[in-house]
């Protein structure tokens, strides 16, 4: 798990942490550190806290001439490389002869080994991209391919870890990117859907016909049923909304009674409105849009009962 502690200014051996980088290694953030010798090195949080890396891999020349021995990493593994023996310094930095798992010998500085920048003689990189195109850094719509993963789909297409312009990250197959099946993390599709919602739904005086037709139970209140709310005294308050207004229906002792009251009100108001709308559409289907008579469907409460006023024939009301 990523360690989120702030290591800025802390010392680890010869290293002083300057600041955190946006890069990550093995799931941990990298920190830019300055060594007492003046050099810099990138080290991840885990390696710093565990004391795996305490310097930039340097051996000051003055100490080297005196015979001072650098940190002995003989036999230690770094990816596919195993350190065999120390060799002559490379630009003032300790270098090691390493044997790769593929059998090749590779000379590399302690700095690169510790920093995790060199994990093979080069065969790992060649194997990594074998049988696939190197699309690292390329853009596909809003997605930028960052690095390949060690898994493929059923067709053998390798997955790439991608970053979307919106900031989200997603794993997508190479085929999905190249063939244009994926152009975002999903944010683009959501934007299109929300953009087209006004054209897909029918609103009349702020009331959405489709929502009334497909209304479901609600789980965002204590009762679990739409428009029914359990009060502190144990009773149930029943309300109903229509055209931006909320109407009081009743207060009941039991949930069953509350649901019954709510359904009765829905039948009068919501179902009545939906039926009136479809009847109005049927009557107006052959009438030019600029000549259509507006649908009237208003509700008021008289003596505790809901009364509907509509201009649609065969509908109760005045």
Buried (B, 14 or more C-beta within 10 A) or exposed (E): EEEEEEBEEBEBBBBBBBEBEEEEBEEBBBBBBBBBBEBEBBBBBBBBBEEEBBBBBBBEEEEBEEEEEBBEBEEBEBBBBBBBEBEEBBEEBBBBBBBBBBEBEBEBBBBBBBBBBBBBBEBBEEEBEEEBEEBEEBEBBBBBBEEBEEEBEEEEBBBBBBBBBEEBEBEBBBBBBBEEEBBBBEBBEEEEEEEEEEEEEBEBEEBEBEEBEEEEEEEEEEBEBBBBBBEEEEBBBBBBBBEEEEBEBBBBEEBEBBBBBBBBBBEBBBBBBBBBBEBBEEBBEEEEEEEEEEBBBBBEEEEEEBBBEBBBEEBEBE
